Amino acid sequence: MKTDQAIAEWMINYLANLLDIDPNQIETNLSFDNFGLDSFDAAQLTAEMSEWLNFDIEISVIYDYPSIDELSLFLCTELQTELQRRNIPCAQQ
C-alpha cells in the first residue's frame, strides 16, 4: 500500500540521492525549482516514480503540483482511482 507519506518519502530519498545531500535537508513544501531540477531531471523523476508506483505519470505533474507535498497528495489520489479499478487500497495519512 502506497500512502501519500510513502510517496513523499520516495521523492525525498530520490532528490537527496540526486543532489547528494542528506534527506533531512529536503523541505517538502518547497518547489522542485528550488532543488535545481531541469527538464531532464523531471523526466527521470517521473519515469522512475511511474515504475515504482506501477502507474503512468505525465511529466507535466511536476509543474502542476510543484512541491513534494502537493505532488504526493495528487499522486495518491490519482493512484487511488487506478487501484480501486484493480481492487487494491491506497490510504492517505
GIJOBEL-V244182 format. One record per backbone hydrogen bond with DSSP energy under -0.5 kcal/mol. NH is the residue of the N-H (numbers start at 1). CO is the residue of the C=O. If there is no record, write none. Layout:
NH|CO  NH|CO
This chain:
3|1  4|91  7|3  8|4  9|5  10|6  11|7  12|8  13|9  14|10  15|11  16|12  17|13  18|14  19|15  20|16  21|16  25|22  26|23  27|25  28|26  30|27  32|66  34|31  35|32  36|33  37|32  42|38  43|39  44|40  45|41  46|42  47|43  48|44  49|45  50|46  51|47  52|48  53|49  54|50  55|50  61|58  62|59  63|60  64|60  65|61  68|30  69|28  71|67  72|68  73|69  74|70  75|71  76|72  77|73  78|74  79|75  80|76  81|77  82|78  83|79  84|80  85|81  86|82  87|83  87|84  88|83
